[in-house]
Amino acid sequence: MKLEEVFESYKDYIMPTYTKVPLVFVKGKGSRLWDIHGNVYLDFFPGWGVGNLGHCHPKVSAAVRDQISKLIFIPNNYYHIPQAKLAKEVAYRTFAAKVFFCNSGAEANEGAIKFSRKFGKGRFEIITFENSFHGRTLAALAATGQKKYQQGFEPLPEGFRIVKFNDIEAVKGALSDKTVAIMLELIQGEGGINVAGKDFVLALRKLCDEKNLLLIVDEVQTGLGRTGKYFCYQHYGITPDIVTLAKALGGGLPVGMMAVKKEIADTLQPGMHASTFGGGPVICRAALATLEAIQKEKLLANASKQSEHLFQRLNSLKNKYPAIKEVRGIGLMAGVELNREGKPIVEGCLKKGLLINCTHDTVLRLMPALNISKKEIDRAINILDGVFSIAGSS
Ligand SMILES: *Cc1c(COP(=O)(O)O)cnc(C)c1O
């Protein structure tokens, strides 16, 4: 297919739900992507946070190739080995006793919401936060504290109280005898890389313990090494009751997961919840390969090490350009808040072969693969520097 034919086919046959960048990619390897013309791009936002291993990690590709020739699908009323192995590997890395497999972040959060309602036995209200993002299904959308995603889809399911982030008094003010859970991202990804304060998170944990509420941590974007630890909650010294995962878990393949602690692990019984494709053999092999790569290639250590370099270089840009208001984040999840729209900067980088993202209009988001090198970070920052020197010096 020629470039124009690709664009035409999308225009004629695909719903225009995405604002699109006019690039057609054909190949990826690590932090590099090739477009249809053979141009190479340095990808500092691989797969919207999916690509913790970068593109086409050889371990993931090999595992998928092997599994796909043996058994592609088996329904969840039978057993298969990859799912058994994966659940154990995840449980071993988290606090979790039991997991539920699904196919996306929204579905994982939807599962956590349904789980909470069964657990609540009549209590159903969940407290969530302004600027949060939990997905696009109706309940996940109702939990999402951003009006722009909700408009026109009302009525949304009831039972969500959305309060100010990092404000424990606001949480306490929203409690009722129907409250069953508090759900949050420890770093709000789509909301602008807003980091939860440590005191706030400790206070939430305490409140949940006192009131018998479930603390649900949405690690769909922060999980699997993104912050230099397997899970972002490990930076806070707390244990959630439920954690949801998706994006990076499958090494590029669609997988979601809800993991819960031991005491509540048998809340859902046969027939209460399901997902036909959840935890299929191929994605489980991909996820096992992903976890193995993170461990064997010491990617948590690399993420922490490169994080220091990334933040040091971003902060030096901040000192140089008044357009940069703040640099924030943990590990390799970095936000650069500007005093202006970020779109021209993203477009300027794109022209120079660097892919980054802008969220919440004014926050540049950089989330390179965990196996990124110092050299690649330097290249990306030099490109950003060049773009800011033209577009951001006032
Ligand atoms: C992306 C994201 C979701 C939704 O995941 P999908 O796989 O797109 O449904 C939910 N929560 C957070 C924090 C996310 O970043």
The ligand as a Gaussian input file, in Angstrom:
#p B3LYP/6-31G(d) Opt

LIG

0 1
 C       -4.073000       4.101000      29.562000
 C       -4.633000       4.084000      30.926000
 C       -5.834000       3.412000      31.219000
 C       -6.684000       2.786000      30.139000
 O       -6.029000       1.734000      29.516000
 P       -6.625000       1.118000      28.144000
 O       -5.769000      -0.086000      27.908000
 O       -6.461000       2.170000      27.102000
 O       -8.027000       0.797000      28.397000
 C       -6.255000       3.359000      32.526000
 N       -5.544000       3.933000      33.518000
 C       -4.396000       4.595000      33.280000
 C       -3.646000       5.179000      34.416000
 C       -3.899000       4.702000      31.975000
 O       -2.781000       5.370000      31.744000

